[in-house]
Amino acid sequence: MFACTDPETLSGLNWLICYLTTGKHLSFYAAFGTVLLLLAITAPISLAFGFGGAMAARSAIAPLRWFGKLYIALVRGVPDIAFFLFFVIALDQGIEYLRHKIKCPDWDAPVRQGSDFLVCQAAKMPLGNSPQWVHEYYGFALAVVTFAIVFGAFAASVLYGAMKAVPRGQIETAEAYGMTSRQTFWRITVPQMWVYALPGLGNLWMVLIKATPLLFLLGVEDIVYWATELGASKTARFSDYPHPDWKMYYFLGLLVFYLAFTRLSEIVLANITRRLSTGQATAGGEALRKAKAAG
């Protein structure tokens, strides 16, 4: 056995084991969980945003329809990185401004002072004396909301097209049997639209995976942040484990992670598509019928 208390006495594999088990490296490994947690939370919320946006865009109520189409067009038309940086700042300052008005009604100085945004200490989000985990969770929550709004707009566009792709004949048949518009939507359109939406949603899922490094820009200590931090050259003056620039190796590890995860996603999506296509009047459903007939 060996101890990592004196790195200067270590060499070879022992040095590498101690180096890879430092506190910062444990945070690096935990950051992979942060990315997966972001995907697990953001995907269903984005889908909910998308479903709501698609329903609004096809609504018979004009203001609601305008809002749905404006949401889709506006968010999709702005570059992701610009929206991420602007929206997070705007949302954060908006929350602090409302808290400032409630908690500090006697404040007489302007909130906007040149390029500075100044509110009372009680209105800060999170508070300056809050523990570190509160700051991290707050930043993560802002990231989730931002991701959900951006990818919800793309999901809304996909679902809107999928709803229109459901064969009109099936909807007319449902109406002929006496179903109301609400019943037709929930019993005919919604169950059948998924087979048409899945290819677009699958592509959107892949884009969402590739967009997770934007967490780094939002101030969340994700895998890109730690790869940059740990891979940079370290001297003996600032670290017990000095090394040259190793960023290439860290980012190579990220490359392997993302390739493996996207490949796993492709397999899962292919299985879901196969199940949804069974019995459907689509190219996928026709291929399955021919395969069964040939077998």
N, C-alpha and C positions, 0 to 999 in steps of 0.2 A: 504494500500500500504506500501511497505518497500523499503529501499534503500540498495544497496550493497556496500556502501562506507565504512562501518565498519563491516567487517565479524565477528569480535569477539562478536558482540552483537546479531548475528543471531543464530538460532538453527533449527533443524529438517528440514522440507520441504523448508523453506526459505533459509537456508544455502545451501541445495542441488541445488536449482534453481539458486542461485547466482554463485555457483561453476560451474555449467554446462553452464553458459553463459559468462564465462570469454573470453578474447581475444584468448587465446590458444585453448579453446574448439571450438570457432568459426572457427579457422584455421583447427581444426580436422574435423569439419563437412564439410568445404570446400574441404578437401582432398578427400572425397568420390567423389566429382565432378571431381577432378584430375584423379582418377582412371577410371571413366566412360569416361572422355575425352580421356585418353590414349587409351582405347579400341576402341572408336569411330574413332579415327584417325589411329591407328595402323592396325586395321582389314582390311580396304580396301587397305592400302598401302602394307600390307603383301600379300594380295591376288594378287595385281598387280605384286609384286616381284615374287610370285609363278607362275603366268601365264607366265611371261616372262621367268622364269627359265625352266618351262615345255616346252615352245616352243623352247627354245635354246637346251634343251636336246634331242629333237626329230628332230632337224634341219638336213637338208641334207648337210649343210656346216660343215665340220669336226671340224675346230677350235671352231666354235660356239657351236657345240654339245659337245665337250670336256669341254668347259667352263661351260655349263649348268650342266653337270653331275658332274664336279668338285665342283661347288657351292653347289649342293645338298649334295654330299658326305662329303665335308669338314665341312660345318656348322652343319650337322646332327651328325657328328662323334665327335664333341667337346662338352663336358658338358656345359649346358647353363650358369651356373654361371661363369665358367672359361671364356667363350666367352664374356659374359657381362662385366666382370671386365677388361679383356684385351682389347677388342675392343673400349670401351669408352675411356680408357687412350690413346690408339694408335690414335684414331680419334681426340681427343682433342689436343694431342701433334702435330699431323700432321698439323692441321689447324694453330696452333700457329707457327710452323716451317715455313710454307709458308708465313704467315704474317711477320714473322721476316726477311725473306730474302727480302721481298718487302719494308718494312717500315724502316729497319735498315741495309742498305747495307754496312755501314762502321763499323759494329760490328766485332771486330777481335778476341774476346774470343770464345772458343769452346762452342757450345750449350750443349753438353754432358760433364758434369764434375763429374765423378764418377757416383753415382746414382742420381744426380741432373740434372734436365732439365731446363736450364736457357735461357730465351729469353728476349729481351728488353721490357720495360713496354708497349710500343705502340703496341706490337704484342700479348699481353695477350688477352685471350678470356674467358669471357668478360673482359673489362677494369676494373682496380681496383676501379676507381671512378664511375663506372656504378651503377645505382640504384639497389636495391635488386631484383626488379621484372625482370630485365634483366638477372641476375644470375640464377633465378629460371626458366625462359623461356629457357635459353640456356641449362641448365641441362635437362629440359623436352624434348627439341628437340633432344639432344643426345640419350635420352632414347627411343624416338620414332623411330629414325633411327636404333638403335640396335635391338629393338624388331622386327621391320619390316624385317631386314635382317635374323634374326634367324628364325622367324616363316614363312617368305617367303620361306625358303629352305624346310621346312616341307610341306608347301602348294604346292610347286613345285612338290614334290614327289607324293602327293595325286593327283594333276591334271594330272601329267604325266601318272599315272596308269589309271585314269578315261578316258583320251583320247584313250588309248589303249583298254579300255573296250567297247567302242562303237562298235556294231556289224559290222564286216567287210562287210557283205552283203549289208548294207545300203550305205556304202561308194562306193562299186562297182556299186551299182545301180545308184548312183549320177554320177559316172564317165561314166556309159553307156549312160546316158542322155546328156552327153557332157559337164558336169561341169569341170572346171579346178581344179587343186589341191587347189588353194586358195579358190575358191568358195565352194568346198567340205568341207574344214576345217571350214570356217566361217558359212556355212549354215547347215551343217550336224553334224560335230564332236563337235563343241563348244556348240550348243544348247542342244545336247543330253548328253554331258559328265557330266553335273551338277548333274543329278540324281545318277550317279555313284560316284561322288566326294563328295556329301553332307555328307554321314556318316563320312568320314575321316575329312572333313572340320569342321563338328560339333564337333568331338572329339578335333580337333585342337583349336577351339574356347574355349572349356572348359579348355584346358591346358593354353591358353593365359590368361584366367581369373585368374587361379591359379598362374600364373607367375607374376601378377602385384605386389605382395610384393617385387619383386626384385628391384622395384623403390627405395626402402629403401637403397639398396646397391649402387645405382647409385647416391646417394646424393640428391634425390628429397624428399621433406618433404611430404610423403604420409601418408596413414592411419596407416601403421605399425609404422612409425616414431613417429607419435603423440600418438598412443596407448602406445608405450614404454615410451615416455616422460611423458605423463600425468598419466600413471598408476604407475610409480615408486613412492616410498614413499617420502613424502614431510614433512619437519619439519617447525615449525613456524618461524624459522630463515630465511628460504628461500622462504616462500610462505604465502600468506594471508589465504590459505585454506589447512592447514596441514592435512595429512591423511596417513595411512599405505600403504603397497604395494597393489595396486588395479589392477595390470596388468591383472590378471585373468579375471576381469569383462570387461575390455576394449577389450581383445582378444576374449572373449565370444561374445561381440557385433560384432566383425569382423567375427566370425564364422557364426552368424546368417545372416549377410549381404551377405557373399559369398554363403551360402546355398540357400538363397532366390533368389539371382541373377542367380545361376546356374539352379535352378528349373524353373525360368521364361525362361531362354534360352532353356531348354529342351522342353518346351511347344511350343515356337516359331519355333524351329527347326523341331519338329514333324509336325507342320502345313505346313511348307515349303516342307518337304519331301512328305507329302500327296499330295500336289498340283503338285509337279514335277513328282510324280510317276504315275499320272493319264494318262492312255493310253500308258504307256511304257512297253516294254517287259522285265520287271524285277519282282522279287519276290513281291515287294511292289505293282507294277502295277497289277499283277495277283490277289493279295489279294483284291485290290479295285474292280476289275471286279467281283470277286466272291461275294463280299459283296453287290454290286449293283444288281447282278442277284438274290441273295437270298432275297433281300428286295423287 
